[in-house]
């Protein structure tokens, strides 16, 4: 795999992961009550706990995407400019 292919792969991966994050946020905001009822069938927790878990999950996912996709991509762009 060449450096250019790796850059393309990381860029596509970054785009897909941010699309997943945005979809997660949109469903969380747009269908909050339905999502809470769905998860409430399996787990017993308050709305505040439910919200905190989702925000924490989104934060961890975002940090992982930044560390595993964006930082290597920026490093490759810095070391191997087009």
Secondary structure, 3 states (H helix, E strand, C coil): CCHHHHHHHHHHHHHHHHHHHHHHHHHHHHCHHHHHHHHHCCCCCCHHHHHHHHHHHHHHHHHHHHHHHHHHHHHHHHHCCC
